[in-house]
């Protein structure tokens, strides 16, 4: 009997980034002289691209202890450095000639509650040659930042977002090399679990019993549950509850009512969602929203 054809490929990122958006904003291009300090600020992420040269990166002692990043990092080849969460860092003797260095801030919808921010390590350092197709994007990016044309800043921002997506693709395909902790990205890096996660992301309002998730993955219930917990670091039910909660928080920030959110996420009523919210977050949706506004 001929073997069954492999399942068609799936898009592991689009549904996630369409719901929880990411925006990049170019703020520096060209040489950096001496020591350049990048302060940690709530909700601020940094993406740096060094296309030529070498430099030393240092992190302050509190950052080293809190995030587990190295105190000193020597970058000897063209590299990308991504700080998804607030983390103070200093560049020493960065390239001083030409426009071989560009920096952008990255804004994640919801800040540190964004699913990708929670899933990423505190620092991603990656040689540019490791990512297929990245050089073409960088050629366009540096061409736009090296001259002043109509819309060049807007185009540079969008090209930075392209670079970020290419980085995320690499992380999905190389979770062990990148040091990504167990969670969303390691799950999306698993071909069978990725199908379940994408389905949950796209259709969070469905009931999703364990049997349905296992069928989506093409696995038995027991094998699926064990593998999901080992790879993602949470049970399927807990992951689904957290995903719905993250959506609920995002919808609350847009002004949606608890009842409307509960209906869209498949809860019996607003009270059911409010109970889960209070259990996981520690406060009611209304109190949480008031704190966010403050």
Secondary structure, DSSP 8 states (H G I E B T S, - for coil): -----------SSHHHHHHS-EEEEEEEES---SEEEE---TT-EEEEEE-SS-EEEEE-HHHHHHH---SEEEE-SSEEEEE-S---EEEES---SSS-EEEEEEEETTGGGSHHHHHS-S-EEEEGGGSTTHHHHHHHHHHHHTS--TTHHHHHHHHHHHHHHHHHHHHHH-HHHHT--SSHHHHHTSHHHHHHHHHHHH-TTS---HHHHHHHHTS-HHHHHHHHHHHHSS-HHHHHHHHHHHHHHHHHHTT--HHHHHHHTT-SSHHHHHHHHHHHHSS-HHHHHHHHH-
